[in-house]
Amino acid sequence: MVRPALSDVELLDLPGVGTLEAFNTDGLRTLARTLPEIPFMKEKTLRYPGHAELMRVFRESGFLDTAPVEIDGRPIAPIRLTSRLLFDQWQLQEGEQDLTVMQIVVEGRKNGKRLRYIYDLLDDYDVSTGTTSMARTTGYTCAAVVRQVACGGFSAPGIHPPEHVGQTPGCYQAVIADLARHDIDLRITASDLG
């Protein structure tokens, strides 16, 4: 079953961050195709409380529509105006710092046991280099994967989704080690569910 974006809002209390809301988004597109044996997956975006409702209002009021409307005799797509107005406001201001939060929960059976693994990432703006957390967590990850391709750790030809890299023996560990060298740490908690 596919759920609509911005639905199923829930509040999560995360250590070091506080209360965030989680809501459905569409980040699992390739996983639904590449891992069809997994019967249930959901991906939620984390934002400060109120974000999902604001985006829902924008969407339902037409501010995100791509079909042009006429304004003063000229066609304009509402999403272009919305983007133009909001992107400038959403830029980090001088001295403003960001953070990145991610939590992955995996439950299943391994060797006859029901297990849960929780992967937690909390990364902050790097004051010493002036590098945003978003740049650190995305850019350094991309660079780590490129290093795997360059050294032959991942050598499959063509374009591949990230899960193909992660399924290749040694690549996941190499990427995690590369990120740790940049002080980006992924905490892993394993639980036996009986």
C-alpha positions as CSV (number, residue, x, y, z in Angstrom):
1,M,0.0,0.0,0.0
2,V,1.4,3.4,-0.9
3,R,0.6,6.2,1.5
4,P,0.4,9.9,0.4
5,A,3.2,12.3,1.1
6,L,2.8,14.3,4.4
7,S,0.5,11.7,5.9
8,D,0.7,9.7,9.1
9,V,2.4,12.5,11.1
10,E,3.9,11.3,14.4
11,L,6.0,13.1,17.0
12,L,9.3,11.6,18.0
13,D,11.5,12.7,20.9
14,L,15.1,12.3,19.8
15,P,18.0,12.7,22.3
16,G,20.1,15.7,21.6
17,V,17.5,17.2,19.3
18,G,14.1,17.3,21.1
19,T,10.7,16.7,19.5
20,L,10.5,16.4,15.8
21,E,7.6,15.3,13.6
22,A,7.9,12.4,11.2
23,F,5.7,12.1,8.1
24,N,5.6,10.0,5.0
25,T,7.7,11.0,2.0
26,D,8.8,9.2,-1.1
27,G,12.4,8.2,-0.4
28,L,12.0,4.5,-0.9
29,R,11.3,4.4,-4.6
30,T,14.2,2.3,-5.6
31,L,14.0,0.0,-2.5
32,A,10.5,-1.0,-3.5
33,R,11.8,-2.3,-6.8
34,T,15.2,-3.7,-5.7
35,L,14.1,-5.4,-2.5
36,P,10.6,-6.7,-3.3
37,E,11.1,-9.5,-0.7
38,I,10.7,-7.0,2.1
39,P,7.0,-6.9,2.8
40,F,6.7,-3.6,4.7
41,M,8.8,-0.4,4.4
42,K,8.1,3.2,5.2
43,E,10.2,6.3,4.9
44,K,9.5,9.4,6.9
45,T,11.1,12.8,6.8
46,L,11.9,14.5,10.1
47,R,11.2,18.2,10.6
48,Y,10.2,20.5,13.4
49,P,6.6,20.3,14.5
50,G,4.2,22.1,12.1
51,H,6.2,21.6,8.9
52,A,4.0,18.9,7.5
53,E,0.8,20.9,8.0
54,L,2.3,24.0,6.4
55,M,3.4,21.9,3.4
56,R,0.0,20.3,3.2
57,V,-1.6,23.8,3.1
58,F,0.8,24.9,0.3
59,R,0.0,21.7,-1.7
60,E,-3.8,21.8,-1.2
61,S,-3.9,25.6,-2.0
62,G,-2.2,25.1,-5.3
63,F,1.2,26.7,-4.4
64,L,3.0,23.5,-5.5
65,D,1.1,23.0,-8.8
66,T,3.1,22.8,-12.0
67,A,0.3,23.7,-14.4
68,P,0.5,27.4,-15.3
69,V,-2.1,29.9,-14.2
70,E,-2.5,33.3,-15.8
71,I,-1.3,36.4,-13.9
72,D,-1.6,39.7,-15.6
73,G,-1.9,38.0,-18.9
74,R,1.2,35.8,-18.4
75,P,1.3,32.1,-17.6
76,I,3.3,31.1,-14.5
77,A,3.5,27.8,-12.7
78,P,2.6,28.3,-9.1
79,I,5.6,26.1,-8.0
80,R,8.0,28.6,-9.7
81,L,6.6,31.5,-7.7
82,T,6.6,29.5,-4.5
83,S,10.1,28.4,-5.0
84,R,11.3,31.9,-5.9
85,L,9.8,33.3,-2.7
86,L,10.7,30.5,-0.3
87,F,14.1,29.4,-1.3
88,D,15.7,32.7,-0.4
89,Q,14.0,32.6,3.0
90,W,15.2,29.1,3.6
91,Q,18.9,29.8,3.0
92,L,21.1,29.6,6.1
93,Q,21.8,33.1,7.4
94,E,25.3,34.3,8.5
95,G,26.2,32.4,11.7
96,E,23.2,30.0,11.4
97,Q,24.0,26.4,11.9
98,D,22.2,23.3,10.7
99,L,22.0,19.7,11.9
100,T,21.1,16.4,10.3
101,V,19.1,13.7,12.0
102,M,18.4,10.2,10.7
103,Q,17.0,7.1,12.3
104,I,16.6,3.8,10.5
105,V,14.7,0.9,12.2
106,V,15.0,-2.6,10.7
107,E,13.1,-5.5,12.1
108,G,13.2,-9.1,10.9
109,R,14.3,-12.6,11.5
110,K,18.0,-13.7,11.5
111,N,19.0,-17.3,12.3
112,G,15.5,-17.9,13.7
113,K,15.5,-14.9,16.1
114,R,13.4,-11.8,15.8
115,L,15.7,-8.8,15.9
116,R,15.6,-5.0,15.7
117,Y,18.4,-2.8,14.6
118,I,18.3,0.9,15.1
119,Y,20.7,3.1,13.3
120,D,20.9,6.7,14.7
121,L,22.8,9.6,13.1
122,L,23.0,13.1,14.6
123,D,25.4,15.4,12.9
124,D,26.1,19.1,13.5
125,Y,27.5,22.0,11.5
126,D,31.3,21.9,11.5
127,V,32.3,25.2,13.0
128,S,36.0,24.6,12.4
129,T,35.6,24.3,8.6
130,G,32.3,26.1,8.1
131,T,30.8,23.0,6.5
132,T,27.1,22.5,6.9
133,S,25.9,19.2,8.3
134,M,23.8,18.6,5.2
135,A,27.0,19.0,3.0
136,R,28.9,16.7,5.4
137,T,26.3,13.9,5.5
138,T,25.5,13.9,1.8
139,G,28.8,15.1,0.2
140,Y,31.1,12.9,2.3
141,T,28.8,9.9,1.6
142,C,29.0,10.5,-2.1
143,A,32.8,10.9,-1.9
144,A,33.1,7.6,0.1
145,V,31.1,5.8,-2.6
146,V,33.3,7.3,-5.4
147,R,36.3,6.0,-3.5
148,Q,34.8,2.6,-3.5
149,V,34.3,2.8,-7.3
150,A,37.9,4.2,-7.8
151,C,39.5,1.4,-5.7
152,G,37.4,-1.4,-7.3
153,G,35.3,-2.1,-4.2
154,F,32.2,-1.5,-6.3
155,S,32.7,-2.3,-9.9
156,A,29.3,-3.1,-11.4
157,P,28.8,-1.3,-14.7
158,G,26.0,1.2,-15.2
159,I,23.9,3.3,-12.9
160,H,23.0,1.8,-9.5
161,P,20.8,2.9,-6.5
162,P,22.6,3.2,-3.1
163,E,21.4,-0.2,-1.9
164,H,23.4,-2.0,-4.6
165,V,26.5,-0.4,-3.2
166,G,25.5,-1.4,0.4
167,Q,24.9,-5.0,-0.6
168,T,28.3,-5.3,-2.1
169,P,30.6,-7.1,0.4
170,G,32.9,-4.6,2.1
171,C,31.4,-1.4,0.7
172,Y,29.1,-0.6,3.6
173,Q,31.9,-1.0,6.1
174,A,34.2,1.1,4.0
175,V,31.7,3.9,3.6
176,I,30.9,3.9,7.4
177,A,34.7,4.0,8.2
178,D,35.2,6.8,5.7
179,L,32.4,8.9,7.4
180,A,33.8,8.2,10.8
181,R,37.1,9.8,9.7
182,H,35.0,12.9,9.2
183,D,33.4,12.5,12.7
184,I,30.1,11.4,11.2
185,D,29.1,8.5,13.5
186,L,26.3,6.1,13.0
187,R,25.2,4.5,16.3
188,I,23.8,1.0,16.0
189,T,21.6,-0.6,18.6
190,A,20.6,-4.2,18.3
191,S,17.7,-5.8,20.3
192,D,16.5,-9.3,20.5
193,L,12.7,-9.2,20.2
194,G,12.3,-12.9,21.1
